[in-house]
Amino acid sequence: MERALQEQGESRKSLGREKFLERVWQWKEEKGGYITNQMRRLGASADWSRERFTLEDDMSDAVKEAFIRMHDKGLIYRGDYMVNWSPNLQTAVSDLEVDYVEEEGKLYFFKYILASDGVGDSGSGNGDTPGELFIPIATTRPETILGDTAVCVHPDDPRYQQFIGRRVKVPMMDRTVPGR
């Protein structure tokens, strides 16, 4: 449906919810039987009298009820997690719908130097100035450095203990961020 709208120079947002749902139902009436007919021709054995469409009221109600029951059991909860996001559809996308592609890339290395409040620590001598402490950072997206808000280290890694709770300088920027 999204692709068909895009070909017509429209989108679900430009249509609004009600008009979009009307178009979905219209599409279902025109094309909905194609898949069922294909399955029948392939010899699928099913009780075709029980065929359902996702947007039918009782199906939507069943989905809501299942969601509420799972939430009440603690199986669904809100949290901060990485999700696949489609910028075109403006929605989260299932892992099953993601095509992973390997690309040749470059890895860039930067030094996040301990801010001046750390001068005087016994340095490792591997910064730009003798005795200067730094955290080496590698990234494939150097343009994101400008938006860095913190540098995180593993709390049990002895190499970076001196950075926890201290501030580090963002490369190419006149500002510092916390080392956590």
Secondary structure, DSSP 8 states (H G I E B T S, - for coil): -HHHHHHTT--HHHH-HHHHHHHHHHHHHHHTHHHHHHHHHTT----GGG---TTSHHHHHHHHHHHHHHHHTTSS-------EEETTTTEEE-GGG----------EEEEEEB-GGGTTS---S-SSSTT--EEEEEES-GGGGGG---B---TT-GGGGGGTTSEEE-TTSS-EEEB-
